[in-house]
Amino acid sequence: KATVSVLNWTFVSASGSRPMVSALGFEVDAETLLLIVSLLVAAAVYLLGPGERKKKMIGPPPPPPEKKAFTMAELVGYKGRWGGDVLLACKGIVYHVDPTHYGPGAGYSVFAGKDVSRHLGKMKVGDEEANREWGSLNEQETTIMNDWEAKFQKKYDIWGWLEEDWVQPKVTKEALEAIPCPASPVPGEDDPIAEFASKKEQ
């Protein structure tokens, strides 16, 4: 009979019998232990497995709240801190965006809590152009900004509009109600901003 102890697990081998494992006051044969370990590994793989399975486990997102007017003082509070919602505005329309791209520490977190119309039109990352009128953009920049607006409307829920003097033309709740709601977005996937860097380099 041979006994070997490894990390408080005792492996006992007796002549003519299957190896036994003794731990925490229980004794099982090696085959049973292998089955238990295999089941634990399979459970871990299932729970931490492919994104599609995670999406089904998480379920659909809650419906967006009723659209409302935001001031800049209110909008700046939606930067995703402590797991909160992340909002940004384009042309005065406020969107509920993905924290994967815009939340704290993400590549475009600087856009959170701001109107970034001019940044999108000029393909610039930063905040020096934020929260300003966009009527002075040139024709090409305006076209680019409008393209981004269309992308956001297809991807993200609209939570409201900005009520600031520099927002021209003014956005109304009635106008927002006429914009179709997008399909439920999948966090971290197919975000319009993923195209931002590649287009910027062109």
NORMOCOR-V346702 format. One record per backbone hydrogen bond with DSSP energy under -0.5 kcal/mol. CO is the residue of the C=O (numbers start at 1). NH is the residue of the N-H. Records with the same first field share a line. If there is no record, write none. Layout:
CO = NH ; NH
This chain:
2 = 13
4 = 11
6 = 9
9 = 6 ; 11
10 = 12 ; 22
11 = 4 ; 13
12 = 14 ; 20
13 = 2
14 = 17
19 = 30
20 = 12
21 = 28
22 = 10
23 = 26
26 = 23
28 = 21
29 = 33
30 = 34
31 = 35
32 = 36
33 = 37
34 = 38
35 = 39
36 = 40
37 = 41
38 = 42
39 = 43
40 = 44
41 = 45
42 = 46
43 = 47
44 = 48
46 = 49
50 = 53 ; 54
51 = 55
52 = 56
53 = 57
54 = 58
55 = 59
68 = 161
70 = 163
71 = 75
72 = 76
74 = 77
75 = 78
77 = 79
78 = 87
80 = 83
81 = 84
85 = 80
86 = 97
87 = 113
88 = 95
89 = 116
90 = 93
92 = 162
93 = 90
94 = 159 ; 160
95 = 88 ; 97
96 = 157
98 = 101 ; 102
99 = 103
101 = 108
103 = 106
106 = 109
108 = 111
109 = 112
111 = 114
114 = 89 ; 116
115 = 131
116 = 120
117 = 121
118 = 122
119 = 123 ; 124
124 = 126
127 = 130
134 = 137
138 = 142
139 = 143
140 = 144
141 = 145
142 = 146
143 = 147
144 = 148
145 = 149
146 = 150
147 = 151
148 = 152
149 = 153
150 = 154
151 = 155
152 = 156
157 = 96 ; 159
159 = 68
160 = 94
161 = 70
162 = 164
164 = 167
166 = 168
172 = 176
173 = 177
174 = 178
175 = 178
176 = 179
178 = 180
185 = 187
186 = 189
191 = 194
192 = 195
193 = 196 ; 197
195 = 199
196 = 200
197 = 201
198 = 202
199 = 202
